[in-house]
Amino acid sequence: MSILVMKFGGTSVADLDKIANASARVKSEVANGHKVIVVVSAMSGKTNELVGWVRETSKFYDAREYDAVVASGEIVTSGLMSLRLQDMGVDARSWQGWQIPIETTSAHGSARIKNIGTEAILAKFDEGIDVAVVAGFQGISDEGRVTTLGRGGSDTTAVALAAAFKAERCDIYTDVDGVYTTDPRITKKATKLHKIAHEEMLELASAGAKVLQTRSVELAMRYSVPLQVRSSFSDEPGTLVCSEEEIMELNVVSGVAFSRDEAKVTISGIEDTPGIAAAIFGPLADAGVNVDMIVQDVSTQGVTAMTFSCPEDQLDLAVKTMEDAKSAGTIGFKDLRSETDIAKVSIVGIGMRSHAGVAKQMFEALAKDSVNIKVISTSEIKVSVLVEQKYLELAVQSLHDSFELHKLS
């Protein structure tokens, strides 16, 4: 039995005409001999509307009821697509997360998948059903309550189902026709990649590229699931996200990613003693602050400074957490300075592992265009910098040109 997973995002099922268009794509894969598991998001804008209703109804809402409400958007889409497929002569039925079941943790709003049952859907396939339309973004906890998987949860659902059913491939249909070397809205020279390694896609997603959700790429890499990013609105070939071994010639740099709304915090006058980093970042983690880049200055006479970045909308919480820790005597520091209007720009490429001078080329390109670097962070296949937000587009264009990414494909 050849199984294919097809996931359609909110813009791809935004109205009944788009649901019909997506259903036609599913029907064509059935005609090619596949059994298809379709994963759908809520219709575009619906989840935000449902979240708004919850917050308007209850300021301090029960997270379990929140999940019960927001999961309904995907349920509506799955039912509508099943009806459309049936009208097209395709034997299809809809599935909610609990019916499969997709078993998750009890962390409502950000649950993680623990196990997926395959027996029920496989039994229906054996009976002759061709398509299982699954409501994405949701599962069921050990307590029998509906859970949701957090932002981008339908991507996670699709990849997890592809892994559980050992699918031939997982196709992610969206409003773009693949993964580009950078955002085409920033530079017209951006080029669509035919293939990209799981690890590169993971780094690009974590650095700000919004084509795929980070958790879905993590799952695809862990279980070696081939992902294909395709457009719902054209027949152009997409981008295959696959294992490194499937790419003949690895690019030194495959893409430039960015994140606009960053903030920078610098804490100075800290005693440089064992455990000081844990004393700073422990309370931040407990408060739910998503710390990204971290730089510690060289110690001078037993005193050091620590700089970190976080999302701009978490800056007030980060500053309050540090000031509370100082008041409680957990940490001591002389000064705390914060800065907004910061952007993060990253270059990513598996080829960096075997090529020297990539960081040097990056810094020279930015210096040539007078883009000042505030913080630098590196990993094996990524170099990230913080710059003033007003220089973001210039920095992206400069790096894209310097590494000649327009020549990739």
C-alpha positions as CSV (number, residue, x, y, z in Angstrom):
1,M,0.0,0.0,0.0
2,S,1.5,3.4,-1.1
3,I,0.5,6.1,1.4
4,L,1.0,9.8,0.8
5,V,0.5,12.6,3.3
6,M,-0.8,15.9,2.0
7,K,-1.1,19.0,4.3
8,F,-3.0,22.1,3.3
9,G,-2.5,25.3,5.3
10,G,-5.0,28.0,6.1
11,T,-4.5,30.0,2.9
12,S,-4.9,26.8,0.9
13,V,-8.4,26.1,2.4
14,A,-9.4,29.7,3.0
15,D,-12.8,29.3,1.3
16,L,-15.0,26.7,-0.4
17,D,-13.4,27.4,-3.8
18,K,-9.9,26.8,-2.4
19,I,-11.1,23.7,-0.6
20,A,-12.4,22.5,-4.0
21,N,-9.0,23.2,-5.5
22,A,-7.2,21.3,-2.8
23,S,-9.6,18.4,-3.2
24,A,-8.8,18.2,-6.9
25,R,-5.1,17.8,-6.0
26,V,-6.0,15.0,-3.6
27,K,-8.1,13.3,-6.2
28,S,-5.2,13.3,-8.7
29,E,-3.0,11.6,-6.2
30,V,-5.6,8.9,-5.6
31,A,-5.8,8.5,-9.4
32,N,-2.0,7.9,-9.3
33,G,-2.6,4.9,-7.0
34,H,-2.0,6.4,-3.6
35,K,-4.0,6.1,-0.4
36,V,-3.9,9.6,0.9
37,I,-3.9,11.1,4.4
38,V,-4.9,14.7,4.1
39,V,-4.1,17.1,7.0
40,V,-5.9,20.4,7.1
41,S,-5.5,23.6,9.0
42,A,-8.4,25.9,9.9
43,M,-9.6,28.2,7.2
44,S,-7.5,31.3,7.0
45,G,-8.2,33.7,9.9
46,K,-10.5,31.3,11.7
47,T,-8.1,30.3,14.5
48,N,-7.4,34.0,15.4
49,E,-11.1,34.6,15.5
50,L,-11.7,31.6,17.9
51,V,-8.8,32.7,20.1
52,G,-10.3,36.2,20.2
53,W,-13.7,34.8,21.3
54,V,-12.0,32.9,24.1
55,R,-10.2,35.9,25.4
56,E,-13.3,38.1,25.1
57,T,-15.3,35.5,27.0
58,S,-12.8,34.9,29.9
59,K,-9.8,36.9,30.9
60,F,-8.4,34.0,32.9
61,Y,-9.6,31.1,30.8
62,D,-9.3,27.4,31.4
63,A,-6.6,26.1,29.0
64,R,-8.6,22.9,28.5
65,E,-11.6,24.8,27.3
66,Y,-9.4,27.0,25.2
67,D,-8.2,23.9,23.3
68,A,-11.8,22.6,22.9
69,V,-12.7,25.9,21.2
70,V,-9.7,26.5,19.0
71,A,-9.5,22.9,17.8
72,S,-12.9,23.3,16.2
73,G,-11.5,25.3,13.2
74,E,-9.7,22.3,11.8
75,I,-12.7,20.0,12.4
76,V,-14.8,22.2,10.2
77,T,-12.3,22.2,7.4
78,S,-11.8,18.4,7.5
79,G,-15.6,17.8,7.3
80,L,-15.9,20.2,4.4
81,M,-13.1,18.7,2.4
82,S,-14.4,15.2,3.0
83,L,-17.8,16.3,1.6
84,R,-16.1,17.9,-1.4
85,L,-14.1,14.8,-2.1
86,Q,-17.2,12.6,-1.9
87,D,-19.0,14.9,-4.4
88,M,-16.0,14.4,-6.7
89,G,-16.5,10.6,-6.5
90,V,-13.6,10.0,-4.0
91,D,-14.3,7.7,-1.1
92,A,-13.2,9.9,1.8
93,R,-14.0,10.4,5.5
94,S,-12.9,12.9,8.1
95,W,-11.0,12.2,11.3
96,Q,-10.5,14.2,14.5
97,G,-7.4,13.8,16.5
98,W,-9.0,11.7,19.2
99,Q,-10.5,9.3,16.7
100,I,-7.1,8.2,15.3
101,P,-6.0,8.6,18.1
102,I,-3.1,11.1,18.3
103,E,-2.0,10.8,21.9
104,T,-0.3,13.8,23.4
105,T,0.9,15.3,26.6
106,S,-1.5,17.3,28.8
107,A,0.3,20.7,28.1
108,H,-2.8,22.4,26.7
109,G,-2.0,24.9,24.0
110,S,1.5,23.4,23.4
111,A,1.0,19.6,23.7
112,R,3.6,17.2,22.2
113,I,2.7,14.0,20.4
114,K,3.5,10.8,22.3
115,N,2.0,8.2,20.0
116,I,-0.2,7.8,16.9
117,G,-2.4,4.8,16.4
118,T,-2.4,3.5,12.8
119,E,-4.9,0.6,13.1
120,A,-8.2,2.5,12.5
121,I,-7.1,4.4,9.4
122,L,-5.3,1.3,7.9
123,A,-8.5,-0.7,8.5
124,K,-10.5,1.8,6.6
125,F,-8.0,1.8,3.8
126,D,-8.3,-2.0,3.6
127,E,-12.1,-1.6,3.4
128,G,-11.7,0.6,0.3
129,I,-11.6,4.2,1.6
130,D,-9.0,6.2,-0.4
131,V,-8.7,9.3,1.7
132,A,-8.5,10.1,5.4
133,V,-9.0,13.8,6.0
134,V,-7.4,14.6,9.4
135,A,-8.0,17.7,11.4
136,G,-4.5,19.0,12.1
137,F,-3.2,20.8,15.2
138,Q,-4.9,18.5,17.7
139,G,-4.8,15.3,19.8
140,I,-6.1,13.8,23.0
141,S,-4.5,13.7,26.4
142,D,-4.4,10.8,28.9
143,E,-7.3,12.5,30.7
144,G,-9.4,12.3,27.6
145,R,-9.3,16.0,26.8
146,V,-8.8,17.6,23.4
147,T,-5.3,19.2,23.2
148,T,-3.7,21.5,20.6
149,L,-0.1,21.4,19.5
150,G,0.7,25.1,19.4
151,R,1.8,27.4,16.5
152,G,2.2,25.5,13.2
153,G,0.7,22.4,14.8
154,S,-0.8,21.1,11.6
155,D,2.7,20.8,10.0
156,T,3.7,18.8,13.0
157,T,0.6,16.6,12.7
158,A,1.4,15.9,9.0
159,V,5.0,14.9,9.6
160,A,4.1,12.8,12.6
161,L,1.5,10.9,10.6
162,A,3.9,10.4,7.7
163,A,6.4,8.9,10.1
164,A,3.8,6.7,11.8
165,F,2.4,5.4,8.5
166,K,5.8,5.2,6.8
167,A,4.5,7.4,4.1
168,E,6.2,7.7,0.8
169,R,6.4,11.4,1.2
170,C,4.8,14.3,3.1
171,D,3.7,17.2,0.8
172,I,3.2,20.6,2.5
173,Y,0.9,22.8,0.4
174,T,1.1,26.5,1.1
175,D,0.9,29.9,-0.7
176,V,4.5,29.7,-1.8
177,D,5.9,27.3,-4.3
178,G,9.0,26.1,-2.4
179,V,11.9,27.1,-0.1
180,Y,13.8,30.2,-1.4
181,T,17.4,31.3,-0.7
182,T,15.7,34.2,1.2
183,D,12.4,36.1,1.2
184,P,11.7,37.1,-2.4
185,R,10.0,40.3,-1.0
186,I,13.4,41.4,0.2
187,T,15.4,40.7,-2.9
188,K,14.1,39.8,-6.4
189,K,17.3,37.7,-6.8
190,A,16.0,35.1,-4.3
191,T,16.1,31.6,-5.9
192,K,13.9,28.6,-5.3
193,L,15.9,25.6,-4.1
194,H,15.1,22.2,-5.6
195,K,16.5,20.3,-2.6
196,I,17.6,21.3,0.9
197,A,18.8,19.1,3.8
198,H,16.7,18.6,6.9
199,E,19.4,20.2,9.1
200,E,19.6,23.3,6.9
201,M,15.8,23.7,6.9
202,L,15.7,23.3,10.7
203,E,18.3,26.1,11.1
204,L,16.5,28.4,8.6
205,A,13.2,27.8,10.4
206,S,14.6,28.5,13.8
207,A,16.3,31.6,12.4
208,G,13.1,33.1,11.2
209,A,12.2,31.5,7.9
210,K,8.4,30.9,8.1
211,V,7.9,28.3,5.3
212,L,7.9,25.3,7.7
213,Q,7.4,25.1,11.5
214,T,10.5,24.1,13.5
215,R,9.0,21.1,15.3
216,S,7.8,19.6,12.0
217,V,11.3,19.8,10.6
218,E,12.7,18.2,13.8
219,L,10.3,15.3,13.4
220,A,11.1,14.9,9.7
221,M,14.8,14.8,10.4
222,R,14.5,12.4,13.3
223,Y,12.3,9.9,11.3
224,S,13.9,10.6,7.9
225,V,10.6,11.8,6.4
226,P,11.0,13.3,2.9
227,L,9.1,16.7,2.9
228,Q,8.1,18.5,-0.2
229,V,7.0,22.2,0.0
230,R,4.6,23.0,-2.9
231,S,2.2,25.7,-3.9
232,S,-1.6,25.0,-3.7
233,F,-2.1,27.4,-6.6
234,S,0.4,26.2,-9.3
235,D,1.8,23.0,-10.7
236,E,5.4,24.2,-10.4
237,P,7.7,21.6,-8.8
238,G,8.4,22.4,-5.1
239,T,11.4,22.0,-2.8
240,L,12.3,18.6,-1.4
241,V,13.5,18.7,2.2
242,C,15.5,15.5,2.5
243,S,18.5,13.8,4.1
244,E,22.0,15.2,3.5
245,E,23.0,12.0,1.7
246,E,20.4,12.7,-1.0
247,I,22.0,15.9,-2.1
248,M,24.9,15.4,-4.5
249,E,26.7,18.8,-4.0
250,L,26.3,20.6,-0.7
251,N,26.0,24.4,-0.8
252,V,28.4,26.3,1.4
253,V,25.5,28.7,2.1
254,S,22.0,27.7,1.2
255,G,20.0,30.6,2.5
256,V,19.7,33.9,4.4
257,A,17.0,34.0,7.2
258,F,16.0,36.8,9.3
259,S,13.8,37.8,12.3
260,R,12.6,41.4,12.6
261,D,11.3,41.8,16.1
262,E,14.2,41.1,18.4
263,A,15.4,42.8,21.5
264,K,18.8,42.9,23.2
265,V,19.5,42.9,27.0
266,T,23.0,43.6,28.5
267,I,23.6,43.0,32.2
268,S,26.9,44.4,33.4
269,G,28.8,44.4,36.7
270,I,28.2,40.7,37.4
271,E,30.5,38.7,39.7
272,D,32.1,36.1,37.5
273,T,31.5,33.0,39.7
274,P,30.5,29.4,39.0
275,G,26.8,29.2,38.5
276,I,26.2,32.8,37.5
277,A,24.9,31.8,34.0
278,A,22.4,29.4,35.6
279,A,21.3,32.1,38.1
280,I,20.5,34.4,35.2
281,F,19.0,32.1,32.7
282,G,17.2,29.8,35.1
283,P,14.6,32.5,36.2
284,L,14.2,33.6,32.5
285,A,13.4,30.1,31.5
286,D,11.0,29.7,34.4
287,A,9.3,32.9,33.3
288,G,8.9,31.6,29.8
289,V,11.3,34.0,28.1
290,N,12.6,32.6,24.9
291,V,16.3,33.5,25.1
292,D,18.2,33.1,21.8
293,M,21.7,34.5,21.3
294,I,24.0,34.7,24.4
295,V,27.4,36.4,24.7
296,Q,29.5,36.7,27.8
297,D,32.3,39.2,28.0
298,V,35.8,38.4,29.1
299,S,36.1,38.7,32.9
300,T,38.0,41.7,34.2
301,Q,39.0,41.6,37.9
302,G,36.3,39.0,38.6
303,V,33.5,41.1,37.0
304,T,31.8,40.3,33.7
305,A,28.8,41.3,31.5
306,M,26.2,39.1,29.8
307,T,24.2,40.0,26.7
308,F,21.3,38.0,25.3
309,S,18.5,38.4,22.8
310,C,14.8,37.6,23.0
311,P,11.6,38.4,21.1
312,E,10.7,42.1,21.4
313,D,7.3,41.3,22.9
314,Q,9.0,39.4,25.8
315,L,11.4,42.2,26.6
316,D,9.4,43.7,29.5
317,L,9.0,40.3,31.1
318,A,12.8,39.6,30.7
319,V,13.7,42.9,32.3
320,K,11.2,42.5,35.2
321,T,12.5,38.9,35.8
322,M,16.1,40.1,36.1
323,E,15.1,43.0,38.4
324,D,13.0,40.7,40.6
325,A,16.0,38.2,40.8
326,K,18.2,41.1,41.8
327,S,15.8,42.3,44.5
328,A,15.5,38.7,45.8
329,G,19.3,38.5,46.1
330,T,19.5,35.6,43.5
331,I,21.9,37.6,41.3
332,G,23.8,40.8,41.6
333,F,24.6,43.3,38.9
334,K,25.3,47.0,38.6
335,D,23.5,47.9,35.4
336,L,20.8,46.5,33.0
337,R,20.4,48.0,29.5
338,S,17.9,47.0,26.9
339,E,17.6,47.8,23.2
340,T,14.7,47.4,20.8
341,D,14.4,47.8,17.0
342,I,16.9,44.9,16.6
343,A,16.9,42.3,13.8
344,K,18.6,38.9,13.6
345,V,20.2,37.9,10.2
346,S,21.6,34.4,9.7
347,I,23.4,32.5,6.9
348,V,22.9,28.7,6.9
349,G,24.6,26.0,4.9
350,I,25.9,22.5,5.5
351,G,28.9,23.2,3.3
352,M,30.2,25.5,6.1
353,R,31.5,22.4,7.8
354,S,34.2,21.9,5.2
355,H,34.8,25.5,4.1
356,A,36.9,28.0,6.0
357,G,36.4,31.8,5.8
358,V,32.6,31.8,5.6
359,A,32.2,34.1,8.7
360,K,35.0,36.3,7.4
361,Q,33.1,36.8,4.1
362,M,29.9,37.5,5.9
363,F,31.5,40.2,8.2
364,E,33.3,41.8,5.3
365,A,30.1,42.0,3.2
366,L,28.3,43.7,6.0
367,A,31.2,46.1,6.7
368,K,31.3,47.1,3.1
369,D,27.7,48.3,3.3
370,S,28.3,49.9,6.7
371,V,26.1,47.5,8.6
372,N,27.2,47.5,12.3
373,I,27.1,44.1,14.0
374,K,26.0,44.1,17.7
375,V,26.1,40.4,18.6
376,I,27.5,37.4,16.8
377,S,26.6,33.7,17.4
378,T,27.9,30.7,15.5
379,S,27.1,27.0,15.2
380,E,28.4,24.3,12.9
381,I,26.2,25.3,9.9
382,K,25.0,28.8,10.9
383,V,26.3,32.2,11.6
384,S,23.9,34.8,13.1
385,V,24.3,38.5,13.8
386,L,22.1,41.1,15.5
387,V,21.9,44.4,13.6
388,E,19.8,47.5,13.8
389,Q,16.3,46.8,12.3
390,K,16.6,49.6,9.8
391,Y,19.6,47.8,8.2
392,L,17.8,44.5,7.9
393,E,16.9,44.5,4.2
394,L,20.3,45.9,3.3
395,A,22.1,43.2,5.3
396,V,20.0,40.4,3.7
397,Q,20.6,41.7,0.2
398,S,24.3,42.2,0.8
399,L,24.8,38.6,2.1
400,H,22.6,37.2,-0.7
401,D,24.9,38.9,-3.3
402,S,28.1,38.1,-1.5
403,F,27.5,34.4,-1.4
404,E,26.0,34.5,-5.0
405,L,22.8,32.7,-3.8
406,H,21.0,33.7,-7.0
407,K,23.1,31.0,-8.7
408,L,21.7,28.2,-6.6
409,S,18.8,26.0,-7.6
